[in-house]
Amino acid sequence: MTDKHRLFIDNTWREGGAGTYPIINPGTESLVGHAPEASATDVAAAIAAARRAQKHWAATSPSARAALLERIADLVLERAEDFVPLLQAETGATIRVAGAMQLPVVADRFRRYARGALEPTVDSFPAHPVAATPLAAGGLTNAAAARRPVGVVGCITSYNFPIVNLAGKLAPALAMGNTVVAKPAPQDPLACLKLGEIFLEAGAPAGIFNVVTDSGSAAGAALVASPDVDMISFTGSTTVGRRIATDGSATMKRLLMELGGKGAAIVLEDADLGKAVMAIGSTWAFHSGQICTAPTRALVHRSRYDDVVAGLAQFAARLPVGDPLSPKTVVGPVVSAVHRDRVESYIAGAIGEGARLVTGGTRKEHTADAAELPGTGFFVAPTLLADVTPEMTIAREEVFGPVVVVIPFDDEEEAIAIANSTEFGLYDYVFTADAARAYALAARLRTGNVGINTAQRHPETPFGGFKQSGVGRDGGSYGLHAYSEQQAVVWQS
């Protein structure tokens, strides 16, 4: 694995103007490599390259854009042996998350938006009769609305699924004729940089995709502040999203932001508890709970409360925690020591506020064979907290780790009130045998997405949040709209 990586700007590799910084393996605490520390000059060069390329890329035929995206999808899968070990090393992802999930999703997103590049971009309207005025003749007025590229897009991505998150922004942006400057999360930017190799091999025009990295937020802030960046697409915390909205307002940035979540899983008295426990347990089993859509708040009807707590405790006990390189491992580490300490502080705070620790909660506890669990690494055991109240900090704030809290309720009104009581509204869930009841309840949840008896998503649905969980929607054809501007054209016949 290459120790030293370089910035990807205008189809060339360049050293970081401010040096390098280390990338640490979350599972072993060993050095993965050194990422380039971009300087202000580097970021400006990337923006300038994207600006130069955008006019020509927008004028490229949709079929040529589609062909490039298809070629990139092919190469990502062909180069899986290069990407999977790197993703595991820098993110701590397990084999099934890094390989079986992430790379196929990346390829699927490029293929989806290769098709998207060929979708119609013009809507026509019926002719409209208008009377003559002193300034214009009367007659029939015709109109159409066309989707145009926004221009240069700054894509600032999160650390949990770096290359998947980037592909979800990059593919629709390029399909619509935009160019991109990507700024990956500081913790794990290496796979995003390696994507530059794929673009070179695919024959991508210079400047349509650029990657700048740094150990903090300066490069991202420069993208937000630049008048030559037309749009910011951001995935990350609500706190950072607020700052982007404030700073981007100076240049009237177009914003697409997927922010924090605090998913509520409402388990009604007639629910299939096996399905509910499986879905809620995915918070632990899928990338150590580092996913914004996770059902981290289990709101359970009091008549089923003890059964759900017992079922979740049994589920957690069956999850092997340990070396993400082991095929037996289900729960790997969280991304960093700082984040591990943050998750542990939430757990300790909840216990201090009166929550009951059912399982987990300690750094040493695990369910894998002791010989398989490394003596180092940023591990947090799957943690279940019962008897939580909606007022507790852990019931209101996003933990972003392998922690589930269980809150009882007595009737639907109380469940809805609890579910809607946080500042977030990204993804909630309903478990019941009554479909009509589920749909009626979903309509009252202030959230951008609702899963009924499942934690699975559909790739064509609009994805985004209500309240403090974000601005705008992407996914499927909605992603094409997100990375375009509407232009009305009116003429008389």
Salt bridges, closest charged atoms under 4 A:
ASP3 OD2 - HIS34 ND1 3.35
ASP10 OD2 - ARG52 NH2 3.02
GLU15 OE1 - LYS4 NZ 3.34
ASP42 OD1 - ARG14 NH2 3.08
GLU70 OE1 - ARG111 NH1 2.95
ASP74 OD1 - ARG111 NH2 2.94
GLU78 OE2 - ARG71 NH1 4.00
ASP82 OD2 - ARG79 NE 2.54
GLU119 OE2 - ARG112 NH2 3.15
GLU197 OE1 - ARG79 NH2 2.44
GLU197 OE2 - LYS194 NZ 3.34
GLU201 OE1 - ARG79 NH1 3.22
ASP214 OD1 - LYS183 NZ 3.13
ASP230 OD2 - ARG51 NH2 2.78
GLU269 OE1 - HIS301 NE2 3.92
GLU269 OE2 - ARG437 NH2 3.23
ASP270 OD1 - ARG437 NH1 3.78
ASP307 OD2 - ARG304 NE 3.98
ASP341 OD1 - ARG340 NE 3.29
ASP341 OD1 - ARG363 NH2 3.36
GLU344 OE1 - ARG363 NH2 2.69
GLU372 OE2 - LYS328 NZ 3.44
ASP387 OD2 - ARG356 NE 2.88
ASP410 OD1 - ARG302 NE 2.79
GLU412 OE2 - ARG437 NE 2.36
GLU413 OE2 - ARG444 NH1 2.86
GLU423 OE1 - ARG242 NH2 3.17
GLU460 OE2 - ARG112 NE 2.64
GLU485 OE2 - ARG254 NE 2.68
